[in-house]
């Protein structure tokens, strides 16, 4: 890239556009937002095209000292690259989804979305510990406003619940960060990833970070904010919440919990497995009885993200690769499903499943896309959902066949509630004249659906293009975890995760 600060540019473009949205006439705000997100998408594709798969672990690095103890440090590896690509791909879709449905305070709405894009990219690109924390926490503010100002009837309750849940755990994470900087003498994330913290301290540090990341994922039982947030959020808010914001928890586990605290990660692996198994079964059963489409998809998100957590803590390459693909796939598929709900909500202004039925008659193009995303959600081979779940379950099986068995029930239950949803919406008798009179997809909706469908199929047919940039970084993480890897079923059943070389973590020091 000949020294061009592309990461800073990707942060600056939506930030400048956000300010512009606040000062221009409201009719122009949405056009500015769309142009800015498309420019960032182009920059993201340039970033991907210029990423050297066989090169250094950290690329496109930028560094500038701002003040004592705080630096502007940016850089990405293959894992961050894929999550940034997901972010810039979904943002224009969110703007398109809001094009007609947002008719009040449009400038502020699009400014909030653009600010959130800056902060999300900043989370994945930050290489300074406190810069990461600022980006990670500040992302709460625009999402809080999007739900609280432009949401549904119970938006105030949902926005407060979202904000308080996610903020509470992060206070503990900040305290842990101060201790880490004092211990290691640096705020540089790549250096901290290779630092050997004392085994005793790792336990408390891991729990402090876990308090934040578990809520962000969200893991059972701290998931209850998610259905409320999704139901009350506007369509664009639901797409970006499911598509990217939930992935910050998984990214946190990959970037902090696993490499920085490997012994503690092994120690708490049984806890992760127990919480994830409960999430897969319980939230899938809850999804089966939902009458609100958004709530059903929200509960399915909790079940899918549970597959991510068990894959991450399987301590093997297949589990790590599978978790990353599940995150990418879920970002696309869940975002697309919320978009599908938004399409018919804009026409009928209800999310109640019973108000629909027989839409395949009057909305056949819509039902084709809805079917594709439904099949991807339940892991049909040839779609993105299959690749990630297959790899994750393969990795989990290597660690514990019992955990793999329970998690596999999530696929069966997922097929049950998603196909049940599709049958009630697309097939059957058209009992409501207003639903039967709805028009099929217009050009704007078609333009949003086609790219999502294309990438879902692309990832399902040729996942190597998404795995290749991450493979070297996942192998590095796996090597970092090798000495702490639990011994499989025996340790899981006993409730312990004894590392293979516990003596290696008995003292601090650089790797």
C-alpha positions in Angstrom: 0.0 0.0 0.0 3.1 2.2 -0.2 2.6 3.6 3.3 -1.0 4.8 2.9 -2.7 4.7 6.3 -5.7 2.7 5.0 -7.0 1.7 8.5 -7.0 5.3 9.7 -8.8 6.3 6.4 -11.4 3.6 7.0 -12.0 5.1 10.5 -12.1 8.6 9.2 -14.5 8.3 6.3 -17.6 7.3 8.3 -16.6 9.7 11.1 -16.5 12.7 8.7 -19.7 11.5 7.1 -21.4 11.3 10.5 -20.6 15.0 11.2 -21.8 15.9 7.7 -25.1 14.1 8.4 -25.7 16.3 11.4 -25.4 19.6 9.4 -26.9 18.9 6.0 -30.6 18.8 5.2 -32.1 15.5 6.4 -33.1 14.5 2.9 -29.4 14.4 2.0 -28.2 12.5 5.2 -29.1 9.1 3.9 -27.3 9.7 0.6 -24.2 10.8 2.4 -24.4 7.7 4.7 -24.8 5.4 1.8 -21.8 6.9 -0.1 -19.6 6.8 3.0 -20.4 3.2 3.7 -19.8 2.2 0.1 -16.4 4.1 0.1 -15.5 2.1 3.3 -16.6 -1.1 1.6 -14.3 -0.3 -1.4 -11.4 0.4 1.1 -12.1 -2.9 2.8 -11.9 -4.8 -0.4 -8.6 -3.0 -1.2 -7.4 -4.0 2.2 -8.3 -7.7 1.6 -6.8 -7.6 -1.9 -3.5 -6.3 -0.6 -3.3 -8.5 2.5 -0.3 -10.8 2.2 -1.4 -14.3 3.4 2.1 -15.6 3.8 3.5 -12.3 5.2 3.9 -10.9 8.7 1.3 -11.6 11.3 0.5 -7.9 11.7 0.0 -5.9 8.6 -1.0 -2.3 7.7 0.4 -1.2 11.0 0.2 2.4 12.1 1.6 3.9 15.3 1.7 7.4 16.9 2.1 8.4 20.5 -0.7 10.6 21.7 0.0 11.1 25.4 1.5 9.3 28.3 0.5 5.7 28.3 -1.8 6.0 25.3 -0.9 5.4 21.7 -2.7 5.4 18.3 -1.7 1.9 17.2 -3.6 0.1 14.4 -2.9 -3.1 12.6 -4.6 -6.3 11.5 -4.1 -10.0 11.1 -6.2 -12.3 9.1 -8.8 -12.7 11.8 -9.3 -9.0 12.1 -9.3 -8.6 8.3 -12.3 -11.0 8.0 -14.3 -9.2 10.7 -13.6 -5.8 9.2 -14.7 -7.1 5.8 -17.9 -8.4 7.4 -18.5 -4.9 8.9 -18.0 -2.9 5.8 -20.1 -5.4 3.8 -23.1 -5.1 6.1 -23.1 -1.4 6.7 -24.5 -0.4 3.2 -27.2 -3.0 3.7 -28.2 -1.4 7.0 -28.4 2.0 5.3 -30.5 0.5 2.5 -32.8 -1.2 5.1 -33.4 2.2 6.8 -34.0 4.1 3.5 -37.8 4.4 3.8 -38.6 3.1 7.3 -36.8 6.0 9.1 -38.7 9.2 8.7 -37.8 11.2 11.8 -34.5 12.7 12.9 -32.8 11.1 9.9 -29.5 13.1 10.2 -29.0 11.9 13.8 -29.9 8.3 12.9 -27.4 8.0 10.0 -24.8 9.8 12.1 -25.2 7.2 14.8 -24.8 4.3 12.3 -21.7 5.9 10.8 -20.1 6.5 14.2 -20.8 2.9 15.1 -19.0 1.8 11.9 -15.9 3.8 12.9 -16.0 2.2 16.4 -16.5 -1.4 15.2 -13.6 -1.2 12.7 -11.6 0.4 15.5 -12.3 -2.6 17.8 -10.9 -5.0 15.2 -7.9 -2.8 14.2 -6.8 -1.5 17.6 -3.4 -2.7 18.8 -3.3 -0.6 22.0 -5.1 -2.0 25.0 -6.8 1.2 26.0 -7.6 2.2 22.4 -9.4 -1.1 22.1 -11.3 -0.5 25.3 -12.4 2.9 24.2 -13.6 1.6 20.9 -15.2 -1.5 22.5 -17.2 0.5 25.0 -18.0 3.6 22.9 -19.8 1.3 20.5 -22.5 1.0 23.1 -23.5 4.6 22.8 -24.8 4.8 19.1 -26.5 1.4 19.4 -28.2 2.6 22.6 -29.4 5.7 20.8 -30.6 3.7 17.7 -32.7 1.4 19.9 -33.9 4.1 22.4 -34.8 6.8 19.8 -35.9 4.9 16.7 -37.0 1.6 18.3 -40.5 0.2 19.1 -43.0 0.8 21.8 -40.8 -0.6 24.6 -37.6 0.9 23.3 -36.6 2.7 26.5 -36.7 -0.4 28.5 -34.8 -2.4 25.9 -32.1 0.3 25.4 -31.4 0.7 29.1 -31.2 -3.1 29.6 -28.8 -3.4 26.6 -26.6 -0.6 27.9 -26.5 -1.7 31.6 -25.9 -5.4 30.8 -23.0 -4.7 28.5 -21.4 -1.9 30.5 -21.4 -3.7 33.9 -19.0 -6.4 32.8 -16.7 -4.0 31.1 -15.8 -2.2 34.3 -14.2 -5.4 35.6 -12.3 -5.7 32.3 -10.9 -2.1 32.7 -9.6 -2.9 36.2 -7.9 -6.1 34.8 -6.3 -4.0 32.0 -4.7 -1.6 34.5 -3.2 -4.6 36.3 -1.9 -6.1 33.1 -0.2 -2.9 32.0 1.4 -2.6 35.4 2.6 -6.2 35.3 3.8 -6.3 31.7 4.9 -2.7 31.3 3.2 -2.2 28.0 -0.2 -1.5 26.4 0.8 -3.2 23.1 -1.7 -6.0 22.4 0.7 -8.2 20.2 3.3 -8.0 23.1 0.6 -8.9 25.7 -0.5 -11.8 23.6 2.9 -13.4 23.9 3.4 -12.4 27.6 3.2 -15.2 30.3 1.1 -13.9 33.1 1.4 -15.7 36.4 -1.0 -18.7 36.6 -2.6 -17.4 39.8 -3.3 -14.0 38.3 -4.6 -15.5 35.0 -7.7 -16.9 36.8 -8.8 -13.5 38.0 -7.9 -11.7 34.8 -9.7 -14.3 32.7 -12.9 -13.9 34.9 -12.7 -10.1 34.5 -12.5 -10.3 30.7 -15.1 -13.1 30.7 -17.6 -10.8 32.4 -17.5 -8.5 29.5 -17.2 -10.9 26.6 -19.9 -13.3 27.8 -22.5 -10.6 27.9 -21.4 -9.3 24.5 -21.7 -12.7 22.8 -24.2 -13.2 24.5 -23.8 -16.4 26.5 -26.5 -18.1 28.5 -27.7 -17.0 31.1 -26.6 -13.3 30.5 -28.4 -13.3 27.1 -31.7 -11.9 28.1 -31.0 -8.4 26.9 -30.7 -9.6 23.3 -34.3 -10.6 22.4 -35.6 -7.3 23.8 -32.9 -5.3 22.0 -33.7 -7.0 18.7 -37.5 -6.8 19.0 -37.3 -3.0 19.7 -34.5 -2.1 17.3 -35.3 -0.8 13.8 -34.4 -3.3 11.0 -31.0 -1.7 10.3 -30.1 -1.9 14.1 -31.0 -5.5 14.2 -28.9 -6.3 11.2 -25.8 -4.7 12.6 -26.4 -5.9 16.1 -26.6 -9.6 15.0 -24.1 -9.2 12.2 -21.2 -7.5 13.9 -21.7 -6.3 17.5 -22.2 -9.9 18.8 -19.0 -10.9 17.2 -17.0 -8.5 19.4 -17.4 -11.0 22.3 -15.9 -13.8 20.2 -13.2 -11.6 18.9 -12.4 -10.7 22.5 -12.0 -14.4 23.4 -9.7 -14.9 20.4 -7.6 -11.8 21.0 -7.4 -11.7 24.8 -8.7 -14.6 26.8 -7.1 -17.5 24.9 -3.6 -16.1 24.0 -3.1 -14.0 27.1 -4.5 -16.4 29.7 -4.1 -19.9 28.2 -3.9 -21.8 31.5 -7.0 -20.1 32.9 -8.8 -20.7 29.6 -8.1 -24.4 30.0 -9.2 -24.3 33.6 -12.5 -22.7 32.7 -13.2 -24.7 29.6 -15.7 -27.0 31.4 -17.6 -23.8 32.5 -17.7 -22.6 28.9 -18.9 -26.0 27.7 -21.6 -26.2 30.3 -23.0 -22.7 29.6 -22.8 -23.3 25.8 -24.6 -26.7 26.0 -27.3 -25.1 28.1 -27.6 -22.2 25.6 -27.9 -24.6 22.6 -30.7 -26.6 24.1 -32.6 -24.0 26.2 -32.7 -21.1 23.7 -33.5 -23.5 20.8 -36.5 -24.8 22.7 -37.6 -21.2 23.6 -37.3 -20.3 19.9 -39.7 -23.1 19.0 -42.6 -21.5 20.9 -42.1 -17.8 19.8 -44.9 -16.0 18.0 -42.7 -13.0 17.2 -40.4 -13.5 14.2 -37.6 -11.2 15.6 -37.6 -13.0 19.0 -37.3 -16.3 17.3 -34.3 -15.3 15.3 -32.8 -13.6 18.3 -33.0 -16.7 20.4 -31.5 -18.7 17.5 -28.6 -16.2 17.5 -27.8 -17.2 21.1 -27.8 -20.9 20.1 -25.5 -20.3 17.1 -23.1 -18.2 19.2 -22.9 -21.0 21.7 -21.3 -23.1 18.9 -18.7 -20.4 18.5 -17.7 -20.5 22.2 -17.4 -24.3 22.4 -15.3 -24.2 19.2 -13.0 -21.6 20.6 -12.4 -23.5 23.8 -11.9 -26.8 22.0 -8.2 -26.0 21.9 -7.6 -27.2 18.3 -7.3 -25.7 14.8 -10.6 -27.2 13.6 -12.5 -25.6 16.5 -10.9 -22.2 16.0 -11.4 -22.2 12.3 -15.0 -23.4 12.6 -15.8 -20.7 15.2 -14.5 -18.0 12.9 -16.5 -19.3 10.0 -19.6 -19.6 12.2 -19.2 -16.0 13.3 -18.8 -14.8 9.7 -21.7 -16.9 8.5 -24.0 -16.0 11.3 -23.2 -12.3 10.7 -24.4 -12.7 7.1 -27.3 -15.1 7.7 -28.8 -13.6 10.9 -28.5 -10.1 9.3 -30.2 -11.4 6.2 -33.0 -13.0 8.3 -33.6 -9.8 10.2 -33.7 -8.0 6.8 -36.3 -10.5 5.6 -38.4 -9.7 8.7 -38.0 -6.0 8.1 -39.2 -6.3 4.5 -42.6 -7.6 5.4 -42.8 -5.5 8.6 -42.5 -2.4 6.5 -45.6 -3.6 4.6 -47.8 -4.9 7.4 -46.2 -3.3 10.5 -46.4 -6.5 12.6 -43.9 -9.3 13.4 -46.6 -11.7 14.6 -46.1 -15.0 12.6 -49.9 -15.7 12.7 -50.6 -12.6 10.6 -48.8 -14.0 7.6 -49.1 -17.2 5.6 -49.1 -18.2 1.9 -46.6 -15.4 1.0 -45.1 -17.7 -1.7 -48.2 -16.9 -3.8 -47.9 -13.1 -3.9 -44.2 -12.7 -2.9 -42.3 -15.6 -4.6 -39.0 -13.7 -5.0 -39.0 -12.8 -1.4 -39.8 -16.4 -0.4 -36.9 -17.7 -2.4 -34.4 -15.5 -0.6 -36.1 -16.3 2.8 -35.7 -20.0 2.0 -32.0 -19.7 1.2 -31.3 -17.9 4.4 -33.4 -20.3 6.4 -31.5 -23.2 5.0 -28.1 -21.5 5.7 -29.2 -20.9 9.2 -29.8 -24.7 9.8 -26.5 -25.6 8.1 -27.6 -27.0 4.7 -24.5 -28.2 2.7 -23.6 -25.7 0.0 -24.3 -22.7 2.3 -22.1 -20.8 4.7 -23.8 -22.3 7.7 -22.7 -25.9 7.0 -18.9 -25.1 6.8 -18.6 -23.4 10.1 -20.8 -25.8 12.1 -19.1 -28.9 10.6 -15.6 -27.6 11.5 -16.7 -26.5 15.0 -18.4 -29.8 15.8 -15.3 -31.6 14.5 -13.1 -29.7 16.8 -15.5 -30.1 19.7 -15.7 -33.9 19.1 -11.9 -34.1 19.4 -12.2 -32.5 22.9 -15.4 -34.2 24.1 -17.8 -36.4 22.3 -20.5 -35.7 24.9 -20.3 -31.9 24.3 -20.4 -32.5 20.6 -23.5 -34.7 21.0 -25.4 -32.1 22.9 -24.3 -29.3 20.6 -25.4 -31.3 17.6 -29.0 -31.3 19.0 -28.9 -27.6 18.3 -28.8 -28.3 14.5 -31.8 -30.6 14.8 -33.7 -28.1 16.9 -32.6 -25.3 14.6 -34.1 -27.1 11.7 -37.3 -27.5 13.7 -37.9 -23.9 14.6 -36.6 -22.4 11.3 -38.6 -24.7 9.0 -41.6 -24.2 11.3 -41.2 -20.5 10.9 -40.8 -20.7 7.1 -43.8 -23.0 6.7 -46.1 -20.6 8.6 -45.0 -17.5 6.7 -44.5 -18.8 3.2 -47.0 -21.7 2.8 -50.5 -22.5 3.9 -53.7 -20.7 3.3 -53.8 -16.9 2.9 -56.2 -16.0 5.8 -55.4 -12.3 5.9 -56.3 -10.1 2.9 -53.7 -7.4 3.8 -50.9 -10.0 3.8 -52.2 -11.5 0.6 -52.1 -8.1 -1.0 -48.4 -7.3 -0.2 -46.2 -6.6 -3.2 -43.0 -8.6 -3.9 -39.5 -7.2 -3.5 -38.8 -3.8 -5.1 -35.5 -2.8 -6.6 -34.0 -1.5 -3.4 -34.8 -4.7 -1.5 -33.6 -6.8 -4.4 -30.3 -4.9 -4.3 -29.9 -5.8 -0.6 -30.8 -9.4 -0.9 -28.7 -10.4 -3.9 -25.2 -9.6 -2.4 -26.1 -11.3 0.9 -27.3 -14.4 -1.0 -24.2 -14.4 -3.2 -21.8 -14.3 -0.3 -23.7 -17.0 1.7 -23.4 -19.3 -1.3 -19.8 -18.3 -2.0 -18.7 -19.1 1.6 -20.6 -22.4 1.4 -19.1 -23.5 -1.9 -15.6 -22.1 -1.6 -14.8 -21.5 2.1 -11.0 -21.5 1.5 -11.1 -17.9 0.3 -12.3 -17.0 3.8 -10.1 -19.5 5.7 -6.8 -18.8 3.9 -6.2 -15.3 5.4 -6.9 -16.6 8.9 -5.1 -19.9 8.8 -1.7 -18.7 9.7 -3.0 -16.7 12.7 -5.1 -19.5 13.9 -2.1 -21.9 13.7 -0.1 -19.3 15.8 -2.9 -19.2 18.4 -3.1 -23.0 18.5 0.6 -23.2 19.1 0.3 -20.7 21.9 -2.4 -22.9 23.5 -0.7 -26.2 23.0 1.0 -26.4 26.4 -2.2 -25.6 28.2 -4.6 -27.9 26.3 -6.9 -30.0 28.5 -6.8 -33.7 28.1 -10.2 -34.2 26.6 -13.2 -36.1 27.9 -11.6 -37.2 31.1 -10.9 -33.7 32.3 -14.2 -32.3 31.1 -16.1 -34.9 33.0 -14.0 -34.4 36.1 -14.7 -30.6 35.8 -11.0 -29.8 35.5 -8.9 -28.7 32.6 -5.3 -29.5 33.7 -2.8 -28.1 31.3 -0.2 -30.4 29.9 2.7 -28.3 31.1 1.5 -26.4 34.1 5.0 -25.5 35.3 5.5 -23.3 32.2 3.1 -20.7 33.6 4.4 -20.7 37.2 6.3 -17.4 36.6 5.7 -14.3 34.5 7.9 -13.0 31.7 8.1 -12.4 28.0 7.7 -15.4 25.7 
